[in-house]
Amino acid sequence: MEVRKIIEGLHPLERKVLLVLAKSKTLDEAMTSSALSQPEVMRAFQWLQNKGIVNLKEDLKEIAQLDKNGLSSLNYGLPEKRFLLAIKDKPLSLSKLIASTKLEREEVNACIGILKGKAAIDVKKEGAEMWVSITEQGKKLVSKESLEEQFLKKLSSGVIDLKTLKPEEKFVLDAFKKRREFITIALVKLWSAELTEVGKKIISAGSGFNEIKVVDRLTEQMLKTGEWKGKTFRRYDVQINVPKIYGGKRHFVNQAIEYAKRIWLDMGFKEMKGNILNTSFWNFDALFTAQDHPVREMQDTYYIGDPALGKLPNEKFIGLVRNAHENGGKTGSSGWGYKWNPEDAKRNVLRTHTTVLSAKTLAQLKKDDWPAKYFALGKCFRNETLDWSHLFEFNQTEGIVVDPDANFKHLLGYLKMFFKKMGFPQARFRPAYFPYTEPSIEIDVFHPIHQKWVELGGAGIFRPEVTEILLGEEVPVLAWGPGFDRIIMDYYKLTDLRDLYKNDIKQLREMKAWMR
């Protein structure tokens, strides 16, 4: 683009900044020379860089500035100076010293440490009282301005670049760093701009930079009077970079969860909901998980301290669960062969699986409700060591089908359909073991991009020790509970589970919408 056209397209802020850029390189210098505010100069810098007129450079500078106690010391004197002035004429007891200086006890103790280090005071104990007196060295310190006071005055003039400090000032700075709220150390960005070859041509003699006058905006008055005729209006630059606009949207994890819920609803399932805090009775015992099973230990489970215990259901359920665990009850099983403890069943726990919702739902179903299909998708909690592949919370999708005519093939069919709709058309199933299902399977899906099988979780048919207790008779109940977070990670190309919940604003803005 020719120079004249570039000049005609310059914003008034760009013109003002260009006029001073030959001499003023930094943001602060440009602000002073152009009488513009920081946002105005920075905006002009960025626009000019987009047009290839300047090159911007960013530097980081470590600065020091006064904090709360530093400002107070600047106005009322350093605590140690006020301390010395109070005992300049005569020794004082510690209690009178505190009263006369109006310093806090913590500040007085700090002053004693500082001044003893400078040999400025003597401290003696007489009876139950501590007495403090000034030394000759202390009198010399009172009579002149200290390095600390000089440094505070220097800081009061504005922020200080730490690279410019003298050795003695660095010594004082280090001392102040150890004191509460005296100074603040921070990293700031320094912006500077340098003219490119195009920029130099624009402001060079003969370019017409000062002679080319443009009108920035067309007004109603100009249209009425015809004043617009013969004027040169500022050009619109349709190629210039503009800031991206990010519309509001749901968190990507919630998008995936809502999509999966819609799949189950479309397949005729009803959603199960419930609290994340449950008694061990519903989370473990009702699901025929023995009370000495390793999964119930503290290293795997989050037990709650307050309230530590919850309420058990009615005596009928308690008796059925006790019998199932101790001897199998009327299920034909031999149970686990131990004495069941109701106190262990009362312990409150953050749910370790959404299967607790299945147990509670089955306990409320009546025979007239069969056949029935339910699903859940929610957070579960395990006591895991946090790393790229483990979190202490995770999402699980749960499902049950209660139907006297249901069989193992139906179970596989439901799972295949769900994962097909989630973007995994191939699924395979391997034999597995779970305390509350038989037969039990592990679910693998074939990753269409990575060309490998990925394990997602377990499924099976609830054992009689579960169904006879919760439903009142042995009825086939298909059940599954695969993890959901790995599916989300795969879709969004994440390699660390922690990225699901770090709430990085850049990640959230750039993350694509969930669409299968």
HUURNOR-V992680 format. One record per residue. N is the residue number from 0. RES is the residue in three letters. PHI is phi in radians with two decimals (NA if undefined). Layout:
n=N res=RES phi=PHI
n=N res=RES phi=PHI
This chain:
n=0 res=MET phi=NA
n=1 res=GLU phi=-1.21
n=2 res=VAL phi=-1.04
n=3 res=ARG phi=-1.05
n=4 res=LYS phi=-1.12
n=5 res=ILE phi=-1.10
n=6 res=ILE phi=-1.09
n=7 res=GLU phi=-1.17
n=8 res=GLY phi=-1.68
n=9 res=LEU phi=-1.33
n=10 res=HIS phi=-1.29
n=11 res=PRO phi=-0.92
n=12 res=LEU phi=-1.14
n=13 res=GLU phi=-1.11
n=14 res=ARG phi=-1.08
n=15 res=LYS phi=-1.08
n=16 res=VAL phi=-1.20
n=17 res=LEU phi=-1.08
n=18 res=LEU phi=-1.09
n=19 res=VAL phi=-1.86
n=20 res=LEU phi=-1.22
n=21 res=ALA phi=-1.12
n=22 res=LYS phi=-2.01
n=23 res=SER phi=-1.79
n=24 res=LYS phi=-1.69
n=25 res=THR phi=-1.55
n=26 res=LEU phi=-1.05
n=27 res=ASP phi=-1.11
n=28 res=GLU phi=-1.11
n=29 res=ALA phi=-1.13
n=30 res=MET phi=-1.09
n=31 res=THR phi=-1.14
n=32 res=SER phi=-1.25
n=33 res=SER phi=-1.68
n=34 res=ALA phi=1.09
n=35 res=LEU phi=-1.77
n=36 res=SER phi=-1.37
n=37 res=GLN phi=-1.04
n=38 res=PRO phi=-1.05
n=39 res=GLU phi=-1.16
n=40 res=VAL phi=-1.17
n=41 res=MET phi=-1.12
n=42 res=ARG phi=-1.11
n=43 res=ALA phi=-1.13
n=44 res=PHE phi=-0.95
n=45 res=GLN phi=-1.17
n=46 res=TRP phi=-1.09
n=47 res=LEU phi=-1.13
n=48 res=GLN phi=-1.18
n=49 res=ASN phi=-1.03
n=50 res=LYS phi=-1.58
n=51 res=GLY phi=1.31
n=52 res=ILE phi=-1.61
n=53 res=VAL phi=-2.35
n=54 res=ASN phi=-1.95
n=55 res=LEU phi=-1.58
n=56 res=LYS phi=-2.23
n=57 res=GLU phi=-1.97
n=58 res=ASP phi=-2.15
n=59 res=LEU phi=-1.73
n=60 res=LYS phi=-2.23
n=61 res=GLU phi=-1.55
n=62 res=ILE phi=-2.16
n=63 res=ALA phi=-2.18
n=64 res=GLN phi=-2.55
n=65 res=LEU phi=-1.19
n=66 res=ASP phi=-1.85
n=67 res=LYS phi=-0.94
n=68 res=ASN phi=-1.25
n=69 res=GLY phi=-1.15
n=70 res=LEU phi=-1.13
n=71 res=SER phi=-1.10
n=72 res=SER phi=-1.18
n=73 res=LEU phi=-1.16
n=74 res=ASN phi=-1.47
n=75 res=TYR phi=-2.01
n=76 res=GLY phi=1.71
n=77 res=LEU phi=-1.08
n=78 res=PRO phi=-0.94
n=79 res=GLU phi=-1.22
n=80 res=LYS phi=-1.26
n=81 res=ARG phi=-1.11
n=82 res=PHE phi=-1.07
n=83 res=LEU phi=-1.15
n=84 res=LEU phi=-1.10
n=85 res=ALA phi=-1.20
n=86 res=ILE phi=-1.91
n=87 res=LYS phi=-1.05
n=88 res=ASP phi=-1.65
n=89 res=LYS phi=-2.77
n=90 res=PRO phi=-1.13
n=91 res=LEU phi=-2.30
n=92 res=SER phi=-1.25
n=93 res=LEU phi=-1.09
n=94 res=SER phi=-1.18
n=95 res=LYS phi=-1.22
n=96 res=LEU phi=-1.12
n=97 res=ILE phi=-1.11
n=98 res=ALA phi=-1.18
n=99 res=SER phi=-1.31
n=100 res=THR phi=-1.58
n=101 res=LYS phi=1.01
n=102 res=LEU phi=-1.61
n=103 res=GLU phi=-1.24
n=104 res=ARG phi=-1.00
n=105 res=GLU phi=-1.11
n=106 res=GLU phi=-1.19
n=107 res=VAL phi=-1.09
n=108 res=ASN phi=-1.07
n=109 res=ALA phi=-1.14
n=110 res=CYS phi=-1.08
n=111 res=ILE phi=-1.06
n=112 res=GLY phi=-1.10
n=113 res=ILE phi=-1.13
n=114 res=LEU phi=-1.27
n=115 res=LYS phi=-1.16
n=116 res=GLY phi=-1.14
n=117 res=LYS phi=-1.72
n=118 res=ALA phi=0.98
n=119 res=ALA phi=-1.70
n=120 res=ILE phi=-2.45
n=121 res=ASP phi=-2.06
n=122 res=VAL phi=-2.13
n=123 res=LYS phi=-2.27
n=124 res=LYS phi=-1.82
n=125 res=GLU phi=-2.18
n=126 res=GLY phi=1.19
n=127 res=ALA phi=-1.66
n=128 res=GLU phi=-1.96
n=129 res=MET phi=-1.72
n=130 res=TRP phi=-2.03
n=131 res=VAL phi=-2.13
n=132 res=SER phi=-2.27
n=133 res=ILE phi=-1.54
n=134 res=THR phi=-1.75
n=135 res=GLU phi=-1.06
n=136 res=GLN phi=-1.11
n=137 res=GLY phi=-1.15
n=138 res=LYS phi=-1.12
n=139 res=LYS phi=-1.16
n=140 res=LEU phi=-1.15
n=141 res=VAL phi=-1.19
n=142 res=SER phi=-1.43
n=143 res=LYS phi=-2.36
n=144 res=GLU phi=-1.36
n=145 res=SER phi=-1.43
n=146 res=LEU phi=-1.07
n=147 res=GLU phi=-1.11
n=148 res=GLU phi=-1.16
n=149 res=GLN phi=-1.11
n=150 res=PHE phi=-1.19
n=151 res=LEU phi=-1.08
n=152 res=LYS phi=-1.13
n=153 res=LYS phi=-1.11
n=154 res=LEU phi=-1.18
n=155 res=SER phi=-1.17
n=156 res=SER phi=-1.36
n=157 res=GLY phi=2.52
n=158 res=VAL phi=-1.25
n=159 res=ILE phi=-2.06
n=160 res=ASP phi=-1.31
n=161 res=LEU phi=-1.14
n=162 res=LYS phi=-1.22
n=163 res=THR phi=-1.62
n=164 res=LEU phi=-1.27
n=165 res=LYS phi=-1.38
n=166 res=PRO phi=-0.96
n=167 res=GLU phi=-1.18
n=168 res=GLU phi=-1.24
n=169 res=LYS phi=-1.11
n=170 res=PHE phi=-1.09
n=171 res=VAL phi=-1.15
n=172 res=LEU phi=-1.02
n=173 res=ASP phi=-1.06
n=174 res=ALA phi=-1.18
n=175 res=PHE phi=-1.19
n=176 res=LYS phi=-1.04
n=177 res=LYS phi=-1.41
n=178 res=ARG phi=-1.79
n=179 res=ARG phi=-1.24
n=180 res=GLU phi=0.99
n=181 res=PHE phi=-1.61
n=182 res=ILE phi=-2.39
n=183 res=THR phi=-2.10
n=184 res=ILE phi=-1.81
n=185 res=ALA phi=-2.56
n=186 res=LEU phi=-1.76
n=187 res=VAL phi=-2.13
n=188 res=LYS phi=-1.61
n=189 res=LEU phi=-1.94
n=190 res=TRP phi=-1.85
n=191 res=SER phi=-2.39
n=192 res=ALA phi=-2.26
n=193 res=GLU phi=-2.23
n=194 res=LEU phi=-1.15
n=195 res=THR phi=-1.47
n=196 res=GLU phi=-1.06
n=197 res=VAL phi=-1.10
n=198 res=GLY phi=-1.08
n=199 res=LYS phi=-1.13
n=200 res=LYS phi=-1.13
n=201 res=ILE phi=-1.11
n=202 res=ILE phi=-1.66
n=203 res=SER phi=-1.29
n=204 res=ALA phi=-1.07
n=205 res=GLY phi=1.61
n=206 res=SER phi=-1.36
n=207 res=GLY phi=1.48
n=208 res=PHE phi=-0.99
n=209 res=ASN phi=-1.46
n=210 res=GLU phi=-1.54
n=211 res=ILE phi=-1.30
n=212 res=LYS phi=-1.80
n=213 res=VAL phi=-2.16
n=214 res=VAL phi=-1.65
n=215 res=ASP phi=-1.36
n=216 res=ARG phi=-2.62
n=217 res=LEU phi=-1.59
n=218 res=THR phi=-1.84
n=219 res=GLU phi=-1.08
n=220 res=GLN phi=-1.10
n=221 res=MET phi=-1.10
n=222 res=LEU phi=-1.21
n=223 res=LYS phi=-1.19
n=224 res=THR phi=-1.59
n=225 res=GLY phi=1.39
n=226 res=GLU phi=-1.11
n=227 res=TRP phi=-1.21
n=228 res=LYS phi=-1.12
n=229 res=GLY phi=1.44
n=230 res=LYS phi=-1.50
n=231 res=THR phi=-1.80
n=232 res=PHE phi=-1.66
n=233 res=ARG phi=-1.08
n=234 res=ARG phi=-1.29
n=235 res=TYR phi=-1.52
n=236 res=ASP phi=-1.78
n=237 res=VAL phi=-1.37
n=238 res=GLN phi=-1.73
n=239 res=ILE phi=-1.21
n=240 res=ASN phi=-1.18
n=241 res=VAL phi=-2.19
n=242 res=PRO phi=-1.09
n=243 res=LYS phi=-1.25
n=244 res=ILE phi=-1.92
n=245 res=TYR phi=-1.87
n=246 res=GLY phi=-1.28
n=247 res=GLY phi=-1.22
n=248 res=LYS phi=-2.74
n=249 res=ARG phi=-1.30
n=250 res=HIS phi=-1.00
n=251 res=PHE phi=-1.07
n=252 res=VAL phi=-1.15
n=253 res=ASN phi=-1.16
n=254 res=GLN phi=-1.05
n=255 res=ALA phi=-1.13
n=256 res=ILE phi=-1.11
n=257 res=GLU phi=-1.12
n=258 res=TYR phi=-1.13
n=259 res=ALA phi=-1.12
n=260 res=LYS phi=-1.07
n=261 res=ARG phi=-1.10
n=262 res=ILE phi=-1.05
n=263 res=TRP phi=-1.11
n=264 res=LEU phi=-1.11
n=265 res=ASP phi=-1.15
n=266 res=MET phi=-1.56
n=267 res=GLY phi=1.61
n=268 res=PHE phi=-1.56
n=269 res=LYS phi=-1.79
n=270 res=GLU phi=-1.48
n=271 res=MET phi=-1.70
n=272 res=LYS phi=-2.30
n=273 res=GLY phi=-3.11
n=274 res=ASN phi=-1.26
n=275 res=ILE phi=-1.40
n=276 res=LEU phi=-1.75
n=277 res=ASN phi=-2.44
n=278 res=THR phi=-1.37
n=279 res=SER phi=-1.09
n=280 res=PHE phi=-0.98
n=281 res=TRP phi=-1.39
n=282 res=ASN phi=-1.30
n=283 res=PHE phi=-2.19
n=284 res=ASP phi=-1.10
n=285 res=ALA phi=-1.15
n=286 res=LEU phi=-1.75
n=287 res=PHE phi=1.01
n=288 res=THR phi=-1.70
n=289 res=ALA phi=-1.03
n=290 res=GLN phi=-1.23
n=291 res=ASP phi=-1.82
n=292 res=HIS phi=-1.21
n=293 res=PRO phi=-0.99
n=294 res=VAL phi=-1.14
n=295 res=ARG phi=-1.57
n=296 res=GLU phi=-1.43
n=297 res=MET phi=-1.06
n=298 res=GLN phi=-1.25
n=299 res=ASP phi=-1.99
n=300 res=THR phi=-2.35
n=301 res=TYR phi=-1.73
n=302 res=TYR phi=-1.53
n=303 res=ILE phi=-1.67
n=304 res=GLY phi=-1.48
n=305 res=ASP phi=-2.57
n=306 res=PRO phi=-1.42
n=307 res=ALA phi=-1.34
n=308 res=LEU phi=-2.15
n=309 res=GLY phi=-2.03
n=310 res=LYS phi=-1.70
n=311 res=LEU phi=-1.54
n=312 res=PRO phi=-1.26
n=313 res=ASN phi=-1.20
n=314 res=GLU phi=-1.08
n=315 res=LYS phi=-1.08
n=316 res=PHE phi=-1.12
n=317 res=ILE phi=-1.03
n=318 res=GLY phi=-1.11
n=319 res=LEU phi=-1.12
n=320 res=VAL phi=-1.19
n=321 res=ARG phi=-1.04
n=322 res=ASN phi=-1.12
n=323 res=ALA phi=-1.06
n=324 res=HIS phi=-1.27
n=325 res=GLU phi=-1.40
n=326 res=ASN phi=-2.50
n=327 res=GLY phi=1.57
n=328 res=GLY phi=1.06
n=329 res=LYS phi=-1.72
n=330 res=THR phi=-1.52
n=331 res=GLY phi=1.50
n=332 res=SER phi=-1.61
n=333 res=SER phi=-1.63
n=334 res=GLY phi=1.17
n=335 res=TRP phi=-1.69
n=336 res=GLY phi=1.28
n=337 res=TYR phi=-2.44
n=338 res=LYS phi=-1.54
n=339 res=TRP phi=-1.26
n=340 res=ASN phi=-1.95
n=341 res=PRO phi=-1.12
n=342 res=GLU phi=-1.16
n=343 res=ASP phi=-1.13
n=344 res=ALA phi=-1.24
n=345 res=LYS phi=-1.40
n=346 res=ARG phi=-1.09
n=347 res=ASN phi=-1.38
n=348 res=VAL phi=-2.52
n=349 res=LEU phi=-1.22
n=350 res=ARG phi=-0.96
n=351 res=THR phi=-1.58
n=352 res=HIS phi=-2.81
n=353 res=THR phi=-1.35
n=354 res=THR phi=-1.10
n=355 res=VAL phi=-1.05
n=356 res=LEU phi=-1.18
n=357 res=SER phi=-1.11
n=358 res=ALA phi=-1.06
n=359 res=LYS phi=-1.19
n=360 res=THR phi=-1.16
n=361 res=LEU phi=-1.07
n=362 res=ALA phi=-1.17
n=363 res=GLN phi=-1.71
n=364 res=LEU phi=-1.30
n=365 res=LYS phi=-1.90
n=366 res=LYS phi=-1.04
n=367 res=ASP phi=-1.18
n=368 res=ASP phi=-1.42
n=369 res=TRP phi=-1.36
n=370 res=PRO phi=-1.25
n=371 res=ALA phi=-2.51
n=372 res=LYS phi=-2.32
n=373 res=TYR phi=-2.32
n=374 res=PHE phi=-2.43
n=375 res=ALA phi=-2.54
n=376 res=LEU phi=-2.53
n=377 res=GLY phi=-2.85
n=378 res=LYS phi=-1.41
n=379 res=CYS phi=-2.23
n=380 res=PHE phi=-2.37
n=381 res=ARG phi=-2.35
n=382 res=ASN phi=-1.43
n=383 res=GLU phi=-1.88
n=384 res=THR phi=-1.34
n=385 res=LEU phi=-1.24
n=386 res=ASP phi=-2.70
n=387 res=TRP phi=-1.11
n=388 res=SER phi=-1.98
n=389 res=HIS phi=-2.41
n=390 res=LEU phi=-2.22
n=391 res=PHE phi=-1.45
n=392 res=GLU phi=-2.40
n=393 res=PHE phi=-2.72
n=394 res=ASN phi=-1.67
n=395 res=GLN phi=-2.30
n=396 res=THR phi=-1.86
n=397 res=GLU phi=-1.97
n=398 res=GLY phi=-2.67
n=399 res=ILE phi=-2.41
n=400 res=VAL phi=-2.25
n=401 res=VAL phi=-1.83
n=402 res=ASP phi=-2.81
n=403 res=PRO phi=-1.00
n=404 res=ASP phi=-1.70
n=405 res=ALA phi=-1.26
n=406 res=ASN phi=-2.50
n=407 res=PHE phi=-1.08
n=408 res=LYS phi=-1.12
n=409 res=HIS phi=-1.10
n=410 res=LEU phi=-0.99
n=411 res=LEU phi=-1.11
n=412 res=GLY phi=-1.15
n=413 res=TYR phi=-1.04
n=414 res=LEU phi=-1.15
n=415 res=LYS phi=-1.08
n=416 res=MET phi=-1.12
n=417 res=PHE phi=-1.06
n=418 res=PHE phi=-1.23
n=419 res=LYS phi=-1.12
n=420 res=LYS phi=-1.22
n=421 res=MET phi=-1.48
n=422 res=GLY phi=1.81
n=423 res=PHE phi=-2.16
n=424 res=PRO phi=-1.19
n=425 res=GLN phi=-1.95
n=426 res=ALA phi=-2.36
n=427 res=ARG phi=-2.32
n=428 res=PHE phi=-2.33
n=429 res=ARG phi=-2.07
n=430 res=PRO phi=-1.03
n=431 res=ALA phi=-2.61
n=432 res=TYR phi=-2.29
n=433 res=PHE phi=-2.39
n=434 res=PRO phi=-1.07
n=435 res=TYR phi=-2.01
n=436 res=THR phi=-2.28
n=437 res=GLU phi=-2.85
n=438 res=PRO phi=-1.27
n=439 res=SER phi=-2.19
n=440 res=ILE phi=-2.41
n=441 res=GLU phi=-1.77
n=442 res=ILE phi=-1.83
n=443 res=ASP phi=-2.08
n=444 res=VAL phi=-2.10
n=445 res=PHE phi=-1.57
n=446 res=HIS phi=-1.35
n=447 res=PRO phi=-1.21
n=448 res=ILE phi=-1.66
n=449 res=HIS phi=-1.36
n=450 res=GLN phi=0.97
n=451 res=LYS phi=-2.62
n=452 res=TRP phi=-1.47
n=453 res=VAL phi=-2.14
n=454 res=GLU phi=-1.39
n=455 res=LEU phi=-2.10
n=456 res=GLY phi=2.72
n=457 res=GLY phi=-2.05
n=458 res=ALA phi=-2.78
n=459 res=GLY phi=2.92
n=460 res=ILE phi=-2.02
n=461 res=PHE phi=-1.00
n=462 res=ARG phi=-1.23
n=463 res=PRO phi=-1.01
n=464 res=GLU phi=-1.09
n=465 res=VAL phi=-1.70
n=466 res=THR phi=-1.24
n=467 res=GLU phi=-1.15
n=468 res=ILE phi=-1.28
n=469 res=LEU phi=-1.46
n=470 res=LEU phi=-1.76
n=471 res=GLY phi=1.64
n=472 res=GLU phi=-2.76
n=473 res=GLU phi=-1.40
n=474 res=VAL phi=-2.25
n=475 res=PRO phi=-1.02
n=476 res=VAL phi=-2.22
n=477 res=LEU phi=-1.33
n=478 res=ALA phi=-2.53
n=479 res=TRP phi=-2.63
n=480 res=GLY phi=-2.78
n=481 res=PRO phi=-1.24
n=482 res=GLY phi=-1.19
n=483 res=PHE phi=-1.97
n=484 res=ASP phi=-1.15
n=485 res=ARG phi=-1.14
n=486 res=ILE phi=-1.12
n=487 res=ILE phi=-1.12
n=488 res=MET phi=-1.01
n=489 res=ASP phi=-1.11
n=490 res=TYR phi=-1.10
n=491 res=TYR phi=-1.63
n=492 res=LYS phi=1.01
n=493 res=LEU phi=-1.64
n=494 res=THR phi=-1.94
n=495 res=ASP phi=-2.32
n=496 res=LEU phi=-1.00
n=497 res=ARG phi=-1.11
n=498 res=ASP phi=-1.17
n=499 res=LEU phi=-1.16
n=500 res=TYR phi=-2.28
n=501 res=LYS phi=-1.36
n=502 res=ASN phi=0.96
n=503 res=ASP phi=-1.32
n=504 res=ILE phi=-1.10
n=505 res=LYS phi=-1.14
n=506 res=GLN phi=-1.09
n=507 res=LEU phi=-1.14
n=508 res=ARG phi=-1.21
n=509 res=GLU phi=-1.60
n=510 res=MET phi=-1.16
n=511 res=LYS phi=-1.22
n=512 res=ALA phi=-1.27
n=513 res=TRP phi=-1.37
n=514 res=MET phi=-2.49
n=515 res=ARG phi=-1.89
